[in-house]
Amino acid sequence: MTFRDDDLTYLEEHGLPDLPATMIEDFVTHDQARIWFAVAGSGRTVILLHGGLGNSGNWSYQVPALLAAGYRTVVVDSRGQGRSGRDDRPYSYYRMAADVRAVMDRLEIDRAVFIGWSDGADTALALAEGTPDRVNGILFFACNVDSSGTKPFEFTPVIGRIFQRHVDDYTALSPTPDGFKAMSEALEAMQRTQPEYTADDLGRINVPVLVVIGERDEFIKLEHMAYLARALPDATLQVLPEVSHFAPLQRPATFNAVMLEFIARVVGE
């Protein structure tokens, strides 16, 4: 039977599987922050960028599928989240994109496919905007590209469960375990004002993009994602049925199938 955790009660009770023991962990110091990453496998490179407040462990169901498919797989804890540190400057998607490029440089990765979830999707798009030659393609999952794209916030039990997981993971992993509130407030300040791409801005980001959203996403408007797919020069939209902003955890097999098909298409396999 295919694993499902639509209400995230399994996550609440059992947590997530550990990332594979074969992953080699390290840090790169970049722009006044110590950025954690891990890598395993060989072949074409895929880099996974997690959502806001989270960490690379949120990809625990995706990393084994990528390794089994023969891809070199890299996960990065975004600045100030997971095991990574930060300084006191405001958050910026461009700064986090530069952090990812620093990881790529450390690992001597010229180009990669990016799987971005929420904040991680905007980080990947910022990286593609600045250095498209480093990007084979982006799976852009569940994020807005301007302030019109978000829904009014409504608390749900699912959101409560993932939020508590983020708090617990931060306490266990962070170099500043008492800093979750300050980090989350700084991240929210960025999210209120960034990004603000115009249609013309998006029209200049010419890399393959698969725009993906769960039909029950709690935060992002479906019509906004459709607009994004129209505005980007080389993009298509895919809606995942019966899942929400947390599809990689709710129905991993569904998300992984879409992810692997996209990667194979953009790397020519």
C-alpha positions in Angstrom: 0.0 0.0 0.0 1.3 3.4 -1.0 2.3 5.5 2.0 0.1 8.6 2.7 0.2 11.1 5.6 -2.3 13.7 4.4 -3.0 15.0 7.9 0.6 14.7 9.0 -0.3 12.6 12.0 2.3 10.0 11.2 4.9 12.9 11.1 3.6 14.1 14.4 3.9 10.7 16.0 7.0 9.2 14.3 9.0 12.1 12.8 10.8 11.7 9.5 13.3 9.1 8.5 16.9 10.0 8.8 18.7 11.2 5.7 20.8 8.3 4.2 23.9 7.5 6.2 25.9 7.6 3.0 25.5 11.4 2.8 28.7 13.3 3.5 28.1 16.4 5.7 30.1 19.6 5.7 29.9 23.3 6.1 30.9 26.2 3.8 31.5 29.7 5.3 30.0 32.3 3.1 28.9 35.9 3.6 29.2 35.9 7.4 27.3 32.6 7.8 28.3 28.9 8.2 26.1 27.0 5.7 25.5 23.2 6.2 25.2 20.8 3.3 25.3 17.1 2.6 26.0 15.1 -0.6 25.8 11.6 -1.8 25.7 9.6 -5.0 27.1 10.2 -8.5 25.8 11.3 -11.9 23.9 14.4 -12.8 23.5 16.7 -9.8 20.2 17.6 -8.1 20.0 20.2 -5.3 17.1 20.2 -2.9 16.2 23.5 -1.2 13.7 23.2 1.7 10.9 25.6 2.7 10.9 28.3 5.3 11.5 27.3 9.0 12.5 23.8 7.9 15.7 21.9 7.2 17.1 19.4 4.8 15.5 16.5 6.7 12.2 17.6 5.2 13.4 15.9 2.0 13.8 12.5 3.7 11.4 10.8 1.4 12.9 12.4 -1.8 16.6 11.9 -1.3 16.5 8.0 -1.4 14.4 8.2 -4.6 17.0 10.4 -6.2 19.9 8.3 -5.2 18.2 5.1 -6.4 17.6 6.9 -9.8 21.3 7.5 -10.1 21.6 11.2 -9.3 24.2 13.0 -7.2 22.1 14.5 -4.5 22.8 17.6 -2.5 20.7 19.1 0.4 21.4 22.5 1.9 20.1 23.9 5.2 19.2 27.5 4.3 20.9 30.4 6.2 19.8 30.5 9.8 17.7 27.3 9.5 18.6 23.7 10.3 22.3 23.4 11.1 23.2 26.6 9.3 24.0 29.9 11.1 23.2 33.5 10.1 24.3 37.0 11.0 22.0 39.9 12.0 21.3 41.2 8.6 17.8 40.9 7.1 17.0 37.8 5.1 17.1 37.9 1.3 16.4 35.3 -1.3 19.4 36.6 -3.3 21.7 36.1 -0.3 20.4 32.6 0.2 20.9 31.9 -3.5 24.5 33.1 -3.2 24.9 30.7 -0.3 23.8 27.8 -2.6 26.3 28.9 -5.2 29.0 28.8 -2.6 28.0 25.2 -1.8 28.1 24.4 -5.6 31.6 26.0 -5.8 32.9 24.0 -2.8 31.6 20.8 -4.5 32.8 21.9 -7.9 29.3 21.6 -9.4 28.9 23.6 -12.6 25.2 23.0 -13.1 22.4 21.4 -11.3 18.7 20.7 -11.3 17.0 22.4 -8.4 14.0 21.1 -6.5 12.7 24.1 -4.5 9.9 23.9 -1.9 8.3 27.2 -0.9 11.1 29.6 0.2 13.5 27.1 -1.5 11.7 27.6 -4.8 12.2 31.4 -4.7 15.8 30.8 -3.7 16.3 28.7 -6.8 14.6 31.2 -9.0 16.8 34.0 -7.7 19.8 31.8 -8.4 18.6 31.2 -12.0 17.9 35.0 -12.4 21.5 35.8 -11.5 23.4 32.8 -13.0 21.2 30.8 -15.4 24.3 29.0 -16.6 24.4 27.1 -13.3 20.8 25.9 -13.6 19.6 22.9 -15.7 16.0 23.4 -14.5 13.8 24.2 -11.5 10.9 22.3 -10.0 9.2 25.3 -8.4 6.9 24.0 -5.7 4.4 26.1 -3.9 5.6 29.7 -3.6 4.6 33.2 -4.6 6.6 35.5 -6.8 4.8 38.7 -5.7 2.6 39.8 -2.8 -0.6 39.1 -4.7 0.0 35.3 -4.7 -0.7 34.4 -1.1 -3.9 33.5 0.6 -5.1 34.9 4.0 -3.5 32.8 6.7 -5.8 30.3 8.4 -4.5 28.0 11.0 -5.2 24.3 10.5 -4.2 21.2 12.5 -1.8 20.2 9.6 -0.1 23.6 9.9 0.2 23.1 13.6 1.8 19.7 13.3 4.4 20.8 10.7 5.1 24.0 12.7 5.8 22.0 15.9 8.1 19.7 13.9 10.0 22.8 12.7 10.4 24.0 16.3 11.6 20.7 17.6 14.0 20.2 14.7 15.4 23.7 15.1 16.0 23.1 18.8 17.8 19.8 18.1 19.9 21.0 15.1 20.6 24.7 15.3 23.8 26.3 16.6 21.5 28.8 18.3 18.8 26.4 19.7 17.0 29.2 21.6 16.7 31.4 18.5 13.7 30.0 16.7 11.4 33.0 17.5 14.0 35.5 16.3 14.7 33.5 13.2 11.1 33.0 12.3 10.3 36.7 12.7 13.2 37.7 10.5 12.1 35.2 7.9 8.5 36.4 8.0 9.7 40.0 7.5 11.4 38.9 4.2 8.4 36.9 3.1 6.1 40.0 3.5 8.1 42.0 1.0 10.0 39.5 -1.2 10.1 38.6 -3.9 8.4 41.2 -6.1 8.9 39.9 -9.6 7.1 41.7 -12.4 6.0 39.8 -15.5 8.9 41.4 -17.4 11.3 40.2 -14.7 10.0 36.7 -15.0 10.2 36.9 -18.8 14.0 37.2 -18.5 14.4 34.0 -16.4 14.9 31.6 -19.3 15.5 28.2 -17.7 13.1 25.1 -17.8 10.7 25.4 -14.9 8.0 23.0 -13.7 5.5 25.0 -11.6 3.9 22.6 -9.1 1.2 23.2 -6.5 -1.1 21.0 -4.4 -4.7 21.6 -5.2 -5.3 22.2 -1.4 -2.3 24.5 -0.8 -2.9 26.5 2.4 -0.8 29.5 1.5 -0.5 30.0 -2.3 -3.2 30.8 -4.8 -3.6 28.3 -7.7 -4.2 31.2 -10.1 -1.0 32.8 -9.1 1.0 29.6 -9.9 -0.8 29.5 -13.3 0.3 33.1 -13.9 3.9 32.2 -13.0 3.8 29.3 -15.5 2.6 31.7 -18.2 5.1 34.5 -17.4 8.2 32.4 -17.4 9.5 31.7 -21.0 10.0 27.9 -20.5 7.5 26.7 -17.9 4.6 24.4 -17.4 2.1 24.0 -14.6 1.2 20.8 -12.8 -1.4 20.5 -10.0 -1.1 17.7 -7.6 -4.6 16.4 -6.6 -5.7 16.0 -2.9 -2.5 17.4 -1.3 -1.5 20.7 0.1 1.6 22.8 0.7 3.2 19.7 2.3 2.8 17.2 -0.6 6.4 15.9 -0.4 5.5 14.6 3.1 1.9 13.8 2.5 2.2 11.6 -0.6 5.9 11.1 -1.3 5.4 8.6 -4.2 3.2 11.1 -6.1 5.7 14.0 -5.6 8.7 11.8 -6.4 7.2 10.6 -9.7 6.7 14.2 -10.8 10.1 15.2 -9.6 11.9 12.3 -11.4 10.1 12.8 -14.6 11.0 16.5 -14.7 14.7 15.8 -13.9 14.9 13.2 -16.6 13.4 15.6 -19.1 15.7 18.5 -18.4 18.9 16.5 -18.3 18.0 14.6 -21.4 17.7 11.1 -20.0 
